[in-house]
Amino acid sequence: MSIYFVSPEAAQDLQEINDYLFAKNPDIANKFLDTMIQKFEILANFPNMGRRRDELSTALRSFPVDDYLIFYQQFEEGIEIVRVVSGYRDLNALFDE
C-alpha cells in the first residue's frame, strides 16, 4: 500500500474549503473531507490516474473531484498532495506564485 502526504499549502486549501462548506452545511463539509481522503488513498495506489500538468509545473498531475482539482506529485513511496483548489481558479497564476 502506497502512502500520501499533504503539503502545508494543500492542508490550508482543505481547511478553507471545509470552513466555507461547514458554514453552509456541516454534513456536506464532512462528506467533502471523507471524499478527498478516499481520493488521496486511491491516487497514492494508482498515481498515473491523474492528468499530467507539466504546463503548470514539472511532474505535476491533477485529478478532478466535483468542482475541485487535486494537484499532486508522485515519489517512490506514494504521492504528495500539493494543492486542492476550485477548478474555476486561474491555475497558471496559482502555480506561478
Secondary structure, 3 states (H helix, E strand, C coil): CCEEEECHHHHHHHHHHHHHHHHHCHHHHHHHHHHHHHHHHHHHHCHHHCEECCCCCCCEEEEEECCEEEEEEEECCEEEEEEEEECCCCHHHHHHC
